[in-house]
Amino acid sequence: MTSFFYWIEDLFVNVLFAPFDFFRFLELDNWWGASTINWIFMVVCFLAFLYWMKQLNLFHTNGEEDKSITSHSYL
């Protein structure tokens, strides 16, 4: 049974986290290169936030939002 857990450890440490080791060693030479993945995540999150706000505004202007106090049964 312990070999199963060692296999999981090996999978995560040597396979799935290998790209992060690359970025860790790259940071010593080039900070911008190591931070590229963070910038990509921030851009994707910002675009998702803009899309979400656009959809909320669309529902608000169409009057489809239920603003009544009894919109949820627990209220």
N, C-alpha and C positions, 0 to 999 in steps of 0.2 A: 504494500500500500504506500509506503514511503517513496518508492520509485515513481509513483504517479505524481506526487507533489514535487519531486525533483524535476520531473518532466515539465510540469507547469512553470516552475522557476526558470528552467532553461529556455522555454519558449518565450517568456516575457523578457528575460534579461538579454538573451543572445539574438533573438529574432525581432520581436516587436518593438523593443526600445533601441535597436541599433541605429536608426536615423537620428535619434536624440543624442547618441554618443558622437555621431558625426558633427552635429551642431555644437556640442560642448567643446570639441577640440577645435572647431572652426572659429569659435569665439576668441580664442587666444590670438588669432591672426587678423580676423576681419569681423568687427562687431556687426556691421550692416548685413553681411552675408548670413551670420548666425541668427539675426533677428528677422530675417525675411519671412519665416513661417508665422511669426507673431503679427507682422504687418498684414499678411494675407488673411489671417483670422479676423483682424480688426476691420478690414475692408469688407469682408463677407458679412460680419455682424452689423456693420453700419448700413449696408445695403438691405439687409433683412429688416432692420429697424425702420428704414425709410419706406419700405414696402408695407410694413405693418401700419405705420402712421397713415399712409395713403388709403389703405383699406378702412381704417377707423374713420377717416374723414369722409370717405364715400358712404359708409353706413349712416354717419351723422347727417350728411346733407340730404340723403334720401328719406330720412325720418324713420328708418327701420329699427333703430335702437329702442329697446324696451326700457324706459326710465321709470316705470311704476315701482312703488315700494314693494308690492307683492310679486315682483318678478321671480323671486326665489321663495320656495316653501318655508325655509327655515327663518325667513325674516318675518 
